[in-house]
């Protein structure tokens, strides 16, 4: 098949620690694997450095395709003004320097192609949309999605519609909000409180301390917080069917001990970042 630029969309999945970009072909909604670029991001940098880092990955994917791109679909964590492309993230240990900035303008200054249109979608909604699309679950009535990582993402998909952002990250819970109990920084903060020393993330905690009493207490507490969130989400949406993704979901076998979440029908996402890429590109369907 010849490469016609009208059939190709640049898709990006932006997280708190990385960007993944790739070209999607819209005739089959598949990823051109040779164009996948993944780069680490220091989200505590200044705005110019962040835009340059993002642009580097995007430009590399475009160069690997060898054709101009007219459309870019970006999966972005919230809070974010998705319609106008304005970042609203602040105080979440990521992208504070982008607060209230026009992301589209910043990207256009770094891109090597005269892109005509950039669209944004919540990262959890993109993940859920992509997983449903790729696994052929379109015949189900309703599915909820959550992503667990540097932030808490939540999304709703209903048959015949696109997945949408449920925007539950800042729902009040205990003395704070749900996000503060379900993301990576909760693990590192709480582990230091329990064990008396710091680790950089959940992966390090699992690798070094998985047999300790502190670790078992940590996981038990997290499990209880997650159950409360699922119970709340289900009560709001009258649905118990979930697809869960994000880096924390990679430890699902550890978190879901003794069939703790048997009250919910949970699938762990199998396409990970690729699902978010497909979901981001599908904005142009």
C-alpha positions in Angstrom: 0.0 0.0 0.0 1.4 3.4 -0.9 1.7 5.9 1.9 -1.0 8.6 1.4 -0.7 11.3 3.9 -4.4 11.6 4.3 -4.4 8.1 5.8 -1.8 8.7 8.5 -2.2 10.3 11.9 0.5 11.0 14.5 -0.7 9.6 17.8 0.9 10.4 21.2 0.5 9.1 24.7 1.9 11.6 27.2 2.4 10.6 30.8 4.1 12.0 33.8 7.4 10.4 33.0 7.3 9.6 29.3 6.0 10.3 25.8 5.2 7.6 23.3 4.5 8.6 19.7 3.7 6.6 16.6 2.0 6.8 13.2 -1.5 5.2 12.9 -2.9 4.2 9.6 -6.6 5.2 9.5 -7.7 2.6 7.0 -7.0 -0.3 9.5 -6.5 1.8 12.7 -3.3 0.0 13.3 0.1 1.2 14.5 3.1 1.3 12.2 5.5 -0.4 14.5 8.6 1.1 12.8 7.4 4.6 13.8 7.1 4.0 17.5 9.2 6.3 19.6 9.3 6.3 23.4 11.3 8.9 25.3 11.6 9.6 29.1 10.3 13.0 30.2 11.3 15.1 33.1 8.0 16.7 33.8 9.5 19.0 36.5 11.4 21.0 33.8 10.5 24.4 32.4 7.9 24.7 29.7 10.4 25.1 26.8 12.3 22.0 27.7 9.1 20.0 28.0 7.9 21.1 24.6 11.3 20.3 23.1 11.2 16.8 24.6 7.7 16.1 23.3 8.5 17.6 19.9 11.6 15.5 19.6 9.6 12.2 19.9 6.9 13.5 17.5 9.4 14.7 14.9 11.2 11.4 15.0 8.0 9.4 14.4 7.1 11.7 11.5 10.6 11.3 10.0 10.3 7.6 10.2 7.1 7.8 8.1 8.7 10.0 5.6 5.6 12.0 4.8 3.9 15.2 6.1 1.3 14.7 8.8 -1.9 16.8 8.9 -3.4 15.5 12.1 -2.1 14.8 15.6 -4.1 13.0 18.3 -2.7 13.3 21.8 -3.7 11.4 24.9 -3.1 13.7 27.8 -3.6 13.4 31.6 -5.9 15.7 33.4 -6.9 18.2 34.6 -6.7 19.6 31.1 -9.0 21.7 28.9 -9.2 19.2 26.0 -11.3 21.3 23.7 -9.0 24.3 23.8 -5.6 22.6 24.5 -4.9 24.3 27.8 -3.1 22.5 30.6 -4.7 22.8 34.0 -2.2 20.5 35.8 -0.8 22.0 39.0 0.4 20.5 42.3 0.4 17.0 40.9 4.2 16.5 40.7 4.1 16.8 36.9 4.0 19.6 34.3 3.5 22.5 36.7 5.4 24.7 34.3 2.6 24.2 31.7 -0.2 25.4 33.9 -2.7 27.5 31.8 -0.4 27.4 28.7 -1.6 26.9 25.2 -0.2 23.5 24.5 -1.0 23.6 20.7 1.0 26.8 20.3 3.9 25.4 22.2 4.0 22.2 20.1 3.7 24.0 16.8 6.9 25.9 17.7 8.8 22.6 18.0 7.3 20.5 15.2 9.0 20.2 11.8 5.7 19.7 9.9 3.0 22.3 9.3 0.3 20.4 11.1 -3.2 21.5 10.5 -5.0 20.1 13.4 -4.2 18.8 16.9 -6.8 17.2 19.1 -6.6 16.1 22.7 -8.3 13.3 24.6 -8.1 12.3 28.2 -5.5 9.6 28.6 -7.8 7.2 30.5 -10.5 7.7 27.8 -8.0 7.1 25.1 -6.8 3.9 26.8 -10.4 2.7 27.3 -11.4 3.5 23.7 -8.3 1.8 22.3 -8.7 -1.4 24.4 -12.4 -1.7 23.5 -11.5 -1.1 19.8 -8.6 -3.6 19.8 -10.4 -6.3 21.7 -13.7 -6.2 19.9 -15.9 -5.5 22.9 -18.2 -3.1 21.0 -21.2 -5.2 21.6 -21.2 -4.7 25.4 -23.5 -2.0 26.8 -21.1 -0.1 29.1 -17.5 -0.4 30.3 -15.6 1.7 32.8 -11.9 2.4 32.7 -9.3 3.5 35.1 -5.6 4.2 34.8 -3.3 4.0 37.8 0.1 5.7 37.6 1.4 9.2 38.4 -2.2 10.2 38.3 -5.7 8.7 38.6 -7.6 8.5 35.3 -11.2 7.4 34.9 -13.3 7.0 31.8 -16.7 5.8 30.6 -17.6 4.0 27.4 -21.1 3.3 26.3 -22.1 1.3 23.2 -22.3 3.6 20.1 -20.3 6.4 21.8 -16.7 7.4 22.2 -15.1 6.9 25.6 -15.3 10.1 27.7 -13.4 11.4 30.8 -15.2 10.6 34.0 -13.1 13.2 35.8 -13.2 11.5 39.2 -9.6 12.1 40.3 -10.4 14.9 42.7 -13.5 13.2 44.3 -13.3 13.7 48.1 -12.1 10.7 49.9 -11.1 10.5 53.6 -9.3 13.7 54.4 -8.1 14.3 50.8 -9.2 13.1 47.4 -9.1 9.7 45.7 -6.1 10.4 43.6 -3.9 11.0 46.6 -4.5 7.4 47.7 -4.2 5.6 44.4 -1.1 6.8 42.6 2.6 6.2 42.6 3.4 9.0 45.1 1.0 7.4 47.6 3.1 4.2 47.6 6.4 6.0 48.1 5.0 8.4 50.8 3.2 5.7 52.7 6.0 3.2 52.5 8.4 5.7 54.0 5.9 6.3 56.8 5.6 2.5 57.5 9.1 1.3 56.9 11.1 4.4 57.8 13.1 4.8 54.5 12.5 5.9 51.0 12.2 4.1 47.7 11.8 5.8 44.3 8.6 3.9 43.2 6.4 0.9 43.4 8.7 -1.2 41.2 11.6 -0.7 43.6 9.4 -1.4 46.6 8.2 -4.7 45.1 11.7 -5.7 44.1 13.4 -5.0 47.5 10.7 -5.5 50.1 8.0 -7.9 48.8 8.4 -10.3 51.7 8.4 -7.7 54.5 5.6 -6.9 56.8 5.7 -3.2 55.7 5.1 -4.3 52.1 2.1 -6.5 53.0 0.6 -3.7 55.0 1.2 -1.2 52.2 -0.6 -3.4 49.6 -3.4 -4.2 52.0 -4.1 -0.5 52.5 -3.9 0.3 48.8 -6.2 -2.6 48.0 -8.8 -1.2 50.4 -8.5 2.3 48.8 -8.9 1.0 45.3 -11.9 -1.1 46.3 -13.6 2.0 47.7 -12.9 3.9 44.5 -14.3 1.1 42.3 -17.4 0.9 44.6 -17.9 4.6 44.2 -17.4 4.6 40.4 -19.8 1.7 40.0 -22.5 3.3 42.2 -22.4 6.5 40.1 -22.5 4.7 36.7 -24.5 1.5 37.6 -21.8 -0.7 36.0 -19.3 -3.2 37.4 -17.3 -3.9 34.2 -13.8 -2.4 34.2 -10.7 -2.3 32.2 -7.7 -1.2 34.3 -4.4 0.1 33.0 -1.4 2.2 33.9 2.0 1.2 35.4 0.5 0.3 38.8 -1.8 -2.3 37.0 1.3 -4.2 36.1 1.4 -5.3 39.7 -2.2 -6.5 39.6 -1.4 -10.1 40.6 0.1 -8.7 43.8 -2.7 -6.2 44.5 -5.6 -8.6 43.7 -4.8 -11.2 46.4 -7.5 -13.7 47.5 -9.9 -12.5 44.8 -10.4 -9.3 46.7 -12.2 -7.6 43.9 -14.6 -10.3 43.1 -17.5 -7.9 43.2 -16.3 -6.4 40.0 -15.7 -7.7 36.5 -12.1 -6.5 35.9 -9.9 -7.0 32.9 -6.4 -5.7 32.9 -5.5 -3.8 29.7 -3.4 -5.9 27.3 -2.4 -3.2 24.9 -1.1 -0.7 27.4 0.3 2.4 25.6 -0.7 1.1 22.3 -4.3 1.3 23.3 -3.9 5.0 24.2 -2.3 5.6 20.9 -5.1 4.0 19.0 -7.6 5.9 21.1 -5.9 9.2 20.5 -5.8 8.7 16.8 -9.5 7.6 16.7 -10.5 11.2 17.5 -10.2 11.7 13.7 -12.4 8.7 12.8 
